[in-house]
Amino acid sequence: MRLMLLLGCIVSLVLFPTLRADAQAGEIIPGVVTGMGVATLKRAPDVVRVQVQLTGDGKTLKEALAKLAARREACKKKLIALGAKEE
């Protein structure tokens, strides 16, 4: 009984790597299902997030803030013209 069990283990250890090598070589083995593929989905994005950094220079703080506010409004108008929604 032990001899049969030992022989069964040896046979399975010898055959298993052979079967695996055949499967990797592309041969068809009965009872084995193998699949491979690539898929690409093309669709429009739902949400786009944009971050813009603006600077304003001036001789005084008041002048710099005024230039920054003007640049902010100009940037906002350009983004809306490109199709961005105003929040």
N, C-alpha and C positions, 0 to 999 in steps of 0.2 A: 504494500500500500504506500509506504513512504517512498519507495523507488519510483512508482508511477507519478506521485506528486512532484518529486524532484525532477523527473524527466519532463513533465508538463511545464514546470517553471523554466527549465533550460530552453525548451522549444519556443516558448512564448518570448523569452528574452532574446533569442536569436532572430525570430521572425519579425518582431515588432519594429526594430530599426530598419529592416529591409522594406517592410510595407510603408513606413514613413518616408524613406528615401524615394520609393517609387511614386508616392503621392506628390512629393516636391518636384520630381522630374516631369510631371505633367501627364503621367499615365492614369488611365481611368481604373479605379478600383471599385468593384461592386459594393453597394451599400454606403458609399461615401459621397457627400454632396459638398461641392466647392463652388464658391462664387466670388466674383471680383468685378468692380465697376467704378465709374466716376459720374457724378451728377452735378450740374450747374443750374442754379435758379437765377433768372434775370427778372428783376422787378424794381420798381421805383421805391426809393426810401420813404419811410413814413415821417421821420423827423430828422432834421439837420440842425446841429447846434453850432453857433458861430460865436467866437470871442474876438473882440476888436479892442486894441489898445491905442488910445489917442493921447497926445501930449499937447500942452499949450504953454507957450513962452511969452513973457512980457516983462516990462520994466518993473511993474508992480503986481501984487497978487491979484488985484481987481482986474487988471488988463489981461493977465494970464488966464484967469477964470472965464473972462468974456470970450477970448479966442477959443478956449476949450469948448465952451457951450456952442459956439458957432460951428466948430468942426464936428461936434457930436450931432447937431441937427443935419449938417450936410451928409454925414455918414449914414444917418438914419434914412434920409431921403433916397440915397443911392441904393441902400439895401432893399427898401420898399419897391423901388423901380426895378430891381432884379427879381422881384417876386416873393420877398420875405413878408410874412404877416406881421403887422404891428401888434404888439402886446400891450 
